Amino acid sequence: MDKESIVATLLRRLDAVTGLDETDIAAIRALPIIVRSWEAGRGIVSDGDRPTECCLVIEGFCVRSKTTMNGQRQILSIHIPGDIPDLQSLYLHRMDHDLISLVPSRLGFISHAALRAMTRGNPNITEVLWRDTLIDAAMFREWIVNVGQRPAASRLAHIVVELRTRLAITGYTESGAFEMPLTQEQIGEALGITPVHANRIIKQLRDENVVDINRGRVQVLNETRLAELAQFDDRYLHQSPSL
């Protein structure tokens, strides 16, 4: 892949939520990025690792997760093209969670040394990446509320709307449909419910003609009902530099 294709989605997303000037764009384009293909289900970084590089999702989907002592996993966030989901490893030297590819993906690896050099030489990019990590924290807060306080159908509806909103920024939705390549078990892990319960909720939303989730793809059937269920307020995504 040429450098422009590698960083295009990242630049589109950062420009939408923070704003970039030509100097910022040139510095990001100049980053040395090693592109690697990654198979589905393979760990990118694991709890306890001490990584020396961050990864940019170029194509595909990844999730952050933590696993309890008895083997139960909680998915903490979903990451899409244009995300750098382990940016915090630049300053938090030991990983406290796992980052795993959901599907066959293409990832770009950027050394911590290169990122530090870029931020030290470009104060505005330092602010851009700091804002990006704050938005990440806002999304964590919303996920805590979602799992802890909403009923299961609303939890799933909220994740559907969030993912669609984020994918739309980078041009990955079409005609109300988009990819959400989580298995039934993984949906349960994201919602904090059992796979059996997740199956019932997926079927409920399909039977009520709200959304159809099938084979890793979501088709929205009723926008009004989906909005009612999701209780979605997109302020926490801070999709404008003014927010």
MOVEN-V900104 format. One record per residue. N is the residue number from 1. OMEGA is omega in whole degrees, 0 to 359 (* if undefined). D_FIRST is the distance of its C-alpha to the first C-alpha in Angstrom with 2 decimals. Layout:
N/OMEGA/D_FIRST + N/OMEGA/D_FIRST
//
This chain:
1/176/0.00 + 2/185/3.79 + 3/181/6.54 + 4/179/8.23 + 5/182/6.37 + 6/186/6.55 + 7/187/10.15 + 8/183/11.29 + 9/176/13.18 + 10/181/14.66 + 11/179/15.90 + 12/182/17.34 + 13/181/19.15 + 14/179/20.52 + 15/180/21.65 + 16/187/23.46 + 17/182/25.33 + 18/187/25.89 + 19/181/25.15 + 20/172/23.09 + 21/186/24.12 + 22/178/22.23 + 23/178/22.84 + 24/183/21.36 + 25/180/18.18 + 26/180/17.85 + 27/179/18.58 + 28/179/16.01 + 29/182/13.25 + 30/181/14.69 + 31/173/14.47 + 32/184/13.19 + 33/177/10.86 + 34/184/10.49 + 35/179/8.24 + 36/172/10.61 + 37/186/11.61 + 38/181/15.05 + 39/180/17.89 + 40/175/20.26 + 41/181/23.15 + 42/177/21.92 + 43/176/22.89 + 44/167/20.40 + 45/185/23.35 + 46/176/26.99 + 47/180/30.30 + 48/179/31.70 + 49/173/28.53 + 50/186/28.11 + 51/177/24.35 + 52/179/23.09 + 53/174/19.72 + 54/181/18.64 + 55/174/15.86 + 56/175/13.83 + 57/180/13.51 + 58/176/10.15 + 59/177/11.39 + 60/182/14.91 + 61/176/18.20 + 62/174/20.09 + 63/166/23.75 + 64/179/25.95 + 65/171/29.23 + 66/181/32.42 + 67/181/34.69 + 68/181/38.46 + 69/180/40.72 + 70/171/41.73 + 71/178/38.21 + 72/184/37.76 + 73/173/34.34 + 74/172/33.73 + 75/188/30.35 + 76/181/30.19 + 77/177/27.17 + 78/182/24.19 + 79/192/20.73 + 80/178/18.10 + 81/182/14.60 + 82/179/15.01 + 83/167/17.64 + 84/192/18.13 + 85/180/20.94 + 86/180/22.14 + 87/181/22.42 + 88/180/26.13 + 89/175/25.64 + 90/182/25.30 + 91/173/29.07 + 92/197/30.32 + 93/180/29.97 + 94/183/30.82 + 95/178/29.19 + 96/178/31.78 + 97/179/29.82 + 98/171/27.13 + 99/191/23.56 + 100/175/22.49 + 101/178/19.74 + 102/185/21.40 + 103/172/19.11 + 104/189/16.24 + 105/172/13.56 + 106/185/10.23 + 107/175/11.34 + 108/183/10.57 + 109/184/13.65 + 110/183/15.39 + 111/176/18.65 + 112/181/21.85 + 113/180/22.82 + 114/179/19.93 + 115/179/20.65 + 116/179/24.35 + 117/180/24.00 + 118/183/22.14 + 119/179/24.78 + 120/180/27.66 + 121/184/26.69 + 122/183/25.90 + 123/181/28.69 + 124/177/27.39 + 125/175/24.11 + 126/178/26.45 + 127/179/28.30 + 128/181/25.22 + 129/175/24.17 + 130/177/27.87 + 131/180/28.20 + 132/179/25.20 + 133/177/27.04 + 134/175/30.24 + 135/176/28.74 + 136/179/27.61 + 137/178/31.28 + 138/178/32.56 + 139/175/30.61 + 140/180/32.16 + 141/181/35.57 + 142/178/35.10 + 143/177/34.07 + 144/178/37.23 + 145/182/39.36 + 146/182/37.74 + 147/186/38.39 + 148/191/41.71 + 149/182/43.43 + 150/173/42.18 + 151/190/43.28 + 152/181/40.78 + 153/178/40.12 + 154/177/39.47 + 155/181/37.14 + 156/179/34.93 + 157/181/35.22 + 158/179/34.24 + 159/178/31.06 + 160/182/30.18 + 161/178/30.78 + 162/183/28.96 + 163/178/25.80 + 164/181/25.99 + 165/181/26.61 + 166/179/23.64 + 167/181/21.26 + 168/180/22.79 + 169/184/21.77 + 170/173/18.06 + 171/183/18.76 + 172/173/18.72 + 173/178/22.29 + 174/175/24.03 + 175/177/27.78 + 176/182/28.88 + 177/179/26.65 + 178/180/23.76 + 179/169/22.41 + 180/193/24.41 + 181/175/23.68 + 182/173/26.67 + 183/176/29.29 + 184/179/32.94 + 185/180/33.44 + 186/175/30.56 + 187/176/31.93 + 188/179/35.23 + 189/177/33.74 + 190/183/32.28 + 191/183/35.63 + 192/180/37.89 + 193/180/39.63 + 194/176/40.07 + 195/179/37.95 + 196/178/41.13 + 197/178/41.57 + 198/178/37.93 + 199/179/38.50 + 200/181/41.62 + 201/177/39.89 + 202/180/37.06 + 203/179/39.81 + 204/181/41.91 + 205/176/39.25 + 206/181/38.64 + 207/179/42.41 + 208/179/42.98 + 209/176/40.33 + 210/174/38.38 + 211/174/34.96 + 212/178/33.84 + 213/187/31.56 + 214/176/30.65 + 215/174/28.04 + 216/180/25.65 + 217/182/25.99 + 218/173/28.40 + 219/179/30.37 + 220/183/32.67 + 221/183/36.08 + 222/184/38.30 + 223/183/36.97 + 224/181/40.40 + 225/178/41.14 + 226/179/37.72 + 227/179/38.28 + 228/181/41.78 + 229/188/40.64 + 230/185/37.69 + 231/192/39.75 + 232/174/36.50 + 233/190/36.53 + 234/181/33.09 + 235/184/34.37 + 236/177/33.04 + 237/174/29.42 + 238/187/30.19 + 239/177/27.86 + 240/177/29.27 + 241/181/29.63 + 242/183/33.36 + 243/*/33.69
//
